[in-house]
Amino acid sequence: MSDNANKTGVALVVLRLSLALFLLPWVIEKFTKPEQTTKIFSSFYHIDIPLAGSYVVGVIWVSLLLAFVTGFKKRISYGLALIFHGGSTLSTIPQMLPFLETYNHLFLAAIPVLGGFATLYMMRDDDTLWTISK
């Protein structure tokens, strides 16, 4: 393995693990504060889910996060993480526009994270370090 390939592999595993750590608090919150999840779904996605729905969403996200962090079925797990985060990012555009009352600069953090998910998805075939699927 060349030095550049080794650096790329290490960079991709760092990216994958840091993205997983970014998602982890939101996944945990689905179980520890399910009422918060129902409020988020109502406010940002205009979907009313019952409190139990938070647990269902949580189980789905735990499964996805485990697949993502282990590199299992990368095309699917990285792709779903990209799509879900992309949808969440799009739903918060009003919070990202400084001339609106809803502006909150903390929502801007979603943009480079989305770039990280897109990068990892595009380079998924090169991401082989510490993965289940080569």
FIZA-847772 format. One record per residue (C-alpha): residue in three letters; x, y, z. Coordinates in pm, whole numbers, plus 50000, padded with zeros to 5 digits. Last residue first. Layout:
# residues N
ALAXYZ ...
//
This chain:
# residues 134
LYS485744958950180 SER482674953150391 ILE483214950350767 THR485254982250789 TRP488234991751005 LEU490235005850710 THR488454999850379 ASP487255034450277 ASP488535036149919 ASP485285022049776 ARG483295046749989 MET485035077149835 MET481875093149694 TYR479875084150005 LEU482595096950236 THR482775129850050 ALA478985134150053 PHE478825126850427 GLY481635151450493 GLY479985178150278 LEU476775173150476 VAL478825178350793 PRO480215210150636 ILE476615222650590 ALA475085210250917 ALA477295233851118 LEU475245262550969 PHE472425253551210 LEU474455269451491 HIS474105303051313 ASN470475306151416 TYR468255326451187 THR464475322651248 GLU463875360051219 LEU465165359150861 PHE468005380050716 PRO470705356150836 LEU469425326050640 MET470475293750809 GLN467405288551032 PRO465145291250725 ILE467275263850559 THR466465239050837 SER464465213850633 LEU467235212450374 THR469755201850638 SER467465174750770 GLY466925161650419 GLY470665161650353 HIS471275143750684 PHE468795116750584 ILE470155113950228 LEU473805112950336 ALA473125087550613 LEU471115067050365 GLY473945067350112 TYR476615058550368 SER474515029050486 ILE473405017350140 ARG476595021049935 LYS478625012050242 LYS476994978250307 PHE478754976550646 GLY481365003550700 THR481464996751074 VAL480425032251171 PHE477725033250904 ALA476174999350979 LEU476075007851350 LEU474655042451273 LEU471985027951046 SER470845002951306 VAL470875029351580 TRP468975052951345 ILE466235027551274 VAL465955019551645 GLY465695056651725 VAL463015062451460 VAL460995034551621 TYR461655049251966 SER460525083551853 GLY457405068051705 ALA456425057152056 LEU455875094052136 PRO453415096251850 ILE454535111951523 ASP453205144151374 ILE454995152151050 HIS455615188150945 TYR459295179550882 PHE460915207851080 SER458435216451354 SER456465184051386 PHE459435160751348 ILE461455182251588 LYS458635182851844 THR458235144851826 THR461985140751872 GLN461975163452176 GLU459195142552332 PRO461415111852291 LYS464025126552525 THR466235097452638 PHE465435073352354 LYS465475096052047 GLU468095116752231 ILE470615088452194 VAL470385090951815 TRP470735128751822 PRO473765126152052 LEU475385099751825 LEU475175118551495 PHE478355139351541 LEU480175108951680 ALA479245089751365 LEU480555118451151 SER483805117751350 LEU484135080151302 ARG483595081850926 LEU485925111650878 VAL488695095751085 VAL488205063250890 LEU488435082850565 ALA491575101550666 VAL493285069050770 GLY492485052950437 THR493625083650244 LYS496885084650436 ASN497475047750360 ALA496685053149992 ASN499115082449984 ASP501865061850152 SER501405034049902 MET500005000050000 
//
